[in-house]
């Protein structure tokens, strides 16, 4: 599925602005990454810094920060969680976020409440695609993937 | 070089005093970029626009200004900073010098403040930067 060339994956969970995607893991953790929309807005990503594993991040406190040549800002966080792991491949080569945003995850986190409670704040499937489509159209976002 | 991991440094407060304006457009993006970054690192960031920087807050100016030819507009850097949690304050005493009315400022402005407000911030903040 896509809108304006921005890829959408229906099996993932998304925040209201579709800045991040979240994937449920089998061990009670959640994986967090940037959407195709976010990587396109940022442009070529130069640096990613993740909160050190073990750090608790309440709602609203970013999981990571992103820097590109023209954009700096947070990887937002919509549920109370503890950082478990960062993707070392992305830390070493942040451009992966531009090339394959749905494979190049940023961090794995463990919700303080249950996974189900954390996911209640996110949307998935058709409902998420409608949010995604609206964001693309409202802000006239057209996605481009990075290249090596 | 920065580490890949962010340490918890508490919630520091930072004030960026912005004086650059349209006559030096190449100086107008970085303060908002840095403000967005600091805010996303848990700092409480206020950007205080005074002197020529008040012109960036006048409706229609930042919308038509870029730091480099063909580059991202300053208004978009301002919006990125706001989205990251930065507060923007405008110096009231600087407005008349540029013939700007307080009701003709962009909606991203959080407060129109006095020089005394800036003085209070300077004396109370953890980190102070001037651009």
Interface residues (C-beta under 8 A of the other chain):
Chain A: X47 X48 X49 X50 X51 X52 X53 X55 X61 X62 X64 X65 X67 X70 X71 X72 X73 X74 X86 X88 X91 X92
Chain B: X2 X3 X4 X5 X6 X7 X8 X33 X34 X36 X37 X39 X40 X41 X42 X71 X72 X80 X83 X84
